[in-house]
Amino acid sequence: MKKLFVMALLQIILVGARAQNTNAILFTENGERFTAVLNGLRQNDKPETNVKITGLNAEFYKLKVIFESTVYGEKNFNLALQTGMENTYVIKKNNKGEFVLRFMSAVPLAEAPRSTPAQSVVVYNAHPAPAPVQGTTTSQTVTTTTTTQGTGTGTGNPEAVNINMGVNVDGMGGSINLNVSGMDAGMQETNSTTVTHTQTTTSTTTTTSGHSTAPVPPPAPVVYLPGYNGPVGCPIPMSPEDFSALNQTISSKTFEETKFTIARQVLQDRCMLVSQVKQIMQQFTFEQTRLDFAKFAYDRTYDIGNYFKVNDAFTFESSIEELNEYMNARR
């Protein structure tokens, strides 16, 4: 009995862990207003400078940022999230004047600060708008015919008024007869009047039929580094093929400065694994160049929690200490 209780308790804990949600905070460094679109689904109704999206349940999303100003247009990014955490990203301009997405911090949801009034908070909209429906239009014609007959005396008092009204709705007939006496119509002489009035009214009834498109589930999480559960410094690291090409290009150059320039150019808007950063560092001959590149690559590394491993590429302990001071200042 005790064994069954323990197993049931473990299962409850595992289910709770799997159901853990994630938050994402997106804001612009200089206050540009924008609309966030995740996996093709618009999140905030109107452009904002700071958007907090709650209820996320995947680790990776395709993010489109649509700026309110047409001068900036729209930008596409890959958004990587740590499950069960509130992840904060800043949208800023790089040295080239292009908008980039930069990871800032991640805190457990239980420790996340309260939302501010200036922050737009939305629950993740995982359901697309229903697809347009196909409809048919039918028309119904109603024809009403009214006939009035009256007779009166020379004193102007009619003895009787007979009203006959026939109604025809799409070929279906019907009639109403009314006999009314004692009406004063003000007639000065005996007359017999017949008035026929025909009114045709067409009403249109629209009947719609169709089907809506089923919601598209979020894509399955992509594991870029199996077994790694630490903080993420950038969304998607370079593929082995792209990194191999970069490594060969750097290796083919003779001068240290040229190698460093190429590495900086490629990594400007790219993301690497710590193991890849370390290999690039080992391409350099001078200790100072290795240190400069390690500082430059720190904000552009996926498994940033493993960054201590680049210390193996240094010869002097002073370089390790200087890099550690730089990392502390960036946190």
C-alpha positions in Angstrom: 0.0 0.0 0.0 2.8 2.4 0.9 4.6 1.6 -2.4 1.4 2.5 -4.4 1.1 5.8 -2.5 4.7 6.8 -3.3 4.2 5.9 -7.0 1.0 7.9 -7.2 2.7 10.9 -5.5 5.6 10.8 -8.0 3.2 10.7 -10.9 1.4 13.7 -9.6 4.7 15.6 -9.3 5.7 14.6 -12.8 2.4 15.7 -14.3 2.7 19.0 -12.5 6.2 19.5 -13.8 5.0 18.9 -17.4 2.1 21.3 -17.0 4.4 24.0 -15.9 3.9 27.2 -17.8 6.3 29.9 -18.9 6.2 33.7 -19.3 8.0 35.9 -21.8 8.6 39.7 -21.4 9.5 41.6 -24.6 10.4 45.3 -24.5 12.1 47.8 -26.7 15.2 49.5 -25.5 14.2 52.9 -26.8 10.5 52.7 -26.4 9.5 51.7 -30.0 5.9 50.5 -30.0 5.3 47.0 -31.5 2.9 44.1 -31.8 4.2 40.6 -31.0 3.2 37.6 -33.2 4.1 34.1 -31.9 3.9 31.2 -34.3 1.8 33.3 -36.7 -0.7 34.3 -33.9 -1.1 38.0 -32.9 -0.8 38.5 -29.1 -1.3 42.1 -28.1 -4.3 43.9 -29.7 -2.5 47.3 -30.1 1.2 48.3 -30.3 3.0 48.5 -27.0 6.5 49.1 -25.7 6.5 46.3 -23.1 4.5 43.1 -23.6 4.3 40.2 -21.1 2.9 37.0 -22.5 1.8 34.4 -20.0 0.7 30.7 -20.3 3.4 29.6 -22.8 4.0 25.9 -22.8 6.8 25.4 -25.3 10.5 26.1 -25.2 10.8 27.7 -28.7 8.6 30.0 -30.7 8.8 31.9 -34.0 8.5 35.6 -33.1 7.6 38.3 -35.5 7.8 41.9 -34.2 5.7 44.4 -36.1 6.6 47.9 -35.3 4.0 50.6 -35.2 6.3 52.9 -37.2 6.4 51.9 -40.9 10.0 53.1 -40.9 11.1 50.1 -38.9 8.7 47.6 -40.6 8.8 44.1 -39.1 11.5 41.7 -37.9 11.6 37.9 -37.4 13.4 36.2 -34.5 13.7 32.8 -32.8 12.5 33.0 -29.2 14.0 30.5 -26.8 12.4 30.1 -23.3 13.3 28.3 -20.1 10.3 26.3 -18.9 8.8 27.4 -15.6 10.6 30.7 -15.7 9.8 34.3 -16.6 12.1 35.1 -19.5 13.0 38.7 -20.3 14.2 39.8 -23.8 15.1 43.2 -25.1 14.6 44.4 -28.7 17.4 46.8 -29.5 19.6 48.1 -32.3 23.0 46.6 -32.8 26.1 48.4 -34.1 24.8 48.2 -37.6 21.5 49.9 -36.7 19.5 46.7 -37.1 17.0 45.5 -34.6 18.1 42.3 -32.7 16.6 40.2 -29.9 18.8 39.9 -26.8 18.2 37.7 -23.8 18.4 39.5 -20.5 17.3 37.3 -17.6 15.1 34.5 -16.4 13.6 34.0 -12.9 11.3 31.3 -11.5 7.6 32.2 -11.9 7.2 32.2 -8.1 9.8 34.9 -7.8 8.8 37.0 -10.7 7.9 40.6 -9.9 4.4 41.9 -10.3 3.4 43.5 -13.6 3.6 47.3 -13.8 0.7 49.4 -15.1 2.7 50.4 -18.1 3.1 46.7 -19.1 0.7 45.0 -21.4 -0.1 41.5 -20.0 -1.7 39.0 -22.4 -2.4 35.3 -22.0 -0.9 33.3 -24.9 -3.4 33.1 -27.8 -2.9 29.6 -29.1 -6.0 29.6 -31.2 -6.1 31.2 -34.7 -9.1 33.1 -35.9 -11.7 30.9 -37.6 -11.4 30.6 -41.3 -13.9 32.5 -43.5 -17.1 30.4 -44.0 -18.8 29.8 -47.3 -22.5 30.9 -47.5 -25.5 30.8 -49.7 -28.0 33.6 -50.2 -31.7 32.9 -50.7 -34.4 35.5 -51.5 -38.1 35.5 -50.6 -40.6 37.7 -52.4 -43.8 38.7 -50.6 -46.6 40.3 -52.7 -49.5 42.1 -50.9 -52.6 43.2 -52.8 -55.2 45.5 -51.1 -58.6 46.3 -52.7 -61.0 48.8 -51.2 -64.6 49.3 -52.3 -67.0 51.9 -50.8 -70.6 53.2 -51.4 -72.2 56.2 -49.9 -75.3 58.4 -49.9 -75.7 62.0 -51.1 -75.3 63.3 -47.6 -71.8 62.0 -47.4 -72.4 59.1 -44.9 -71.2 55.9 -46.4 -73.3 52.9 -45.4 -70.6 50.3 -45.6 -67.0 49.8 -46.4 -65.7 46.5 -47.6 -62.0 45.8 -47.5 -60.6 42.7 -49.3 -56.8 42.0 -48.8 -55.0 39.1 -50.5 -51.5 38.0 -49.6 -49.3 35.9 -51.9 -46.0 34.6 -50.4 -44.0 32.8 -53.1 -47.1 31.5 -54.7 -49.0 30.6 -51.5 -52.3 32.4 -51.5 -54.5 33.7 -48.7 -57.2 36.4 -48.2 -58.8 38.5 -45.4 -62.3 40.1 -45.7 -63.4 43.0 -43.4 -66.9 44.6 -43.3 -67.2 47.9 -41.4 -70.3 50.1 -41.1 -71.1 53.6 -39.8 -67.9 55.3 -41.1 -68.0 59.0 -42.0 -65.9 59.6 -45.0 -67.2 63.1 -45.7 -68.6 62.1 -49.2 -70.9 64.8 -50.8 -72.5 62.5 -53.3 -73.1 58.9 -53.9 -70.0 57.3 -55.2 -68.5 53.9 -55.7 -64.8 53.8 -55.4 -62.4 51.0 -56.0 -58.8 51.4 -55.1 -56.3 48.6 -55.8 -52.8 48.9 -54.3 -50.2 46.3 -54.9 -47.0 46.3 -52.9 -44.1 44.0 -53.5 -41.5 43.5 -50.8 -38.4 41.4 -51.3 -36.5 40.2 -48.2 -33.2 38.5 -48.3 -32.2 35.7 -45.8 -28.6 34.6 -45.7 -27.8 31.1 -44.6 -24.2 30.3 -43.9 -22.5 27.0 -43.8 -19.0 25.9 -43.6 -16.2 24.8 -41.3 -13.4 26.4 -39.3 -9.8 25.4 -39.4 -8.6 23.4 -36.3 -6.1 25.3 -34.1 -2.5 24.7 -35.1 -0.5 23.3 -32.1 2.8 24.9 -31.3 5.9 23.2 -32.8 7.6 20.5 -30.7 10.6 21.9 -28.7 14.0 21.5 -30.4 16.8 20.3 -28.2 20.1 21.9 -29.3 22.2 20.6 -26.5 20.9 17.3 -25.0 21.1 17.3 -21.2 21.6 21.1 -20.8 19.0 22.8 -18.5 20.9 26.0 -17.7 20.3 29.6 -18.8 20.2 30.4 -22.5 22.1 33.4 -23.9 20.8 33.3 -27.4 18.0 31.5 -29.3 19.5 29.0 -31.8 23.2 28.0 -32.1 24.9 27.6 -35.4 24.5 24.2 -37.1 27.5 21.9 -37.2 27.7 22.5 -41.0 27.8 26.3 -40.7 30.3 26.2 -37.9 32.6 23.8 -39.8 32.6 26.2 -42.7 33.4 29.1 -40.4 36.2 27.2 -38.7 37.8 26.3 -42.0 37.6 29.9 -43.2 39.3 31.2 -40.1 42.0 28.5 -40.2 42.8 29.4 -43.8 43.9 32.9 -42.9 47.4 33.8 -41.8 47.1 37.0 -39.8 45.6 37.0 -36.3 43.8 40.3 -37.0 42.1 38.8 -40.1 41.0 35.7 -38.2 39.5 37.9 -35.4 37.7 40.1 -37.8 36.1 37.2 -39.6 35.0 35.6 -36.3 33.4 38.9 -35.2 31.6 39.4 -38.5 30.0 36.0 -38.5 29.1 36.0 -34.8 27.6 39.6 -34.9 24.1 38.2 -35.5 24.7 34.5 -34.8 24.6 32.2 -31.8 27.2 29.6 -30.8 27.6 26.8 -28.3 30.4 27.0 -25.7 32.2 24.2 -27.4 32.2 26.2 -30.6 33.5 29.4 -28.9 36.3 27.4 -27.4 37.4 26.0 -30.8 37.4 29.5 -32.3 39.5 30.7 -29.4 42.1 28.0 -30.1 42.5 29.3 -33.6 44.2 32.4 -32.1 47.9 32.5 -31.2 47.9 35.4 -28.8 46.3 35.3 -25.3 44.8 38.8 -25.6 43.0 37.9 -28.8 41.5 34.9 -27.2 40.3 37.0 -24.3 38.9 39.7 -26.5 36.9 37.1 -28.5 35.7 35.3 -25.3 34.3 38.7 -24.1 32.7 39.4 -27.5 31.1 35.9 -27.7 29.7 35.8 -24.2 26.4 37.5 -25.1 26.1 35.4 -28.2 26.4 31.9 -26.6 23.5 29.5 -26.3 24.5 27.4 -23.2 25.8 30.4 -21.3 25.8 28.4 -18.1 28.7 26.3 -19.5 30.8 29.4 -20.2 33.4 28.4 -17.6 34.6 25.7 -20.0 36.3 28.3 -22.3 38.8 28.9 -19.5 40.7 25.8 -20.8 41.7 27.9 -23.8 43.7 30.3 -21.7 47.3 30.0 -20.7 47.3 32.6 -17.9 45.1 32.8 -14.8 44.9 36.5 -15.1 42.9 36.1 -18.4 40.4 33.8 -16.5 40.0 36.4 -13.8 39.5 39.3 -16.3 36.9 37.3 -18.1 35.1 36.4 -14.9 35.0 40.1 -14.0 33.5 40.9 -17.4 30.9 38.2 -17.1 29.8 39.5 -13.6 29.5 43.0 -15.0 27.2 41.7 -17.8 24.8 39.8 -15.5 
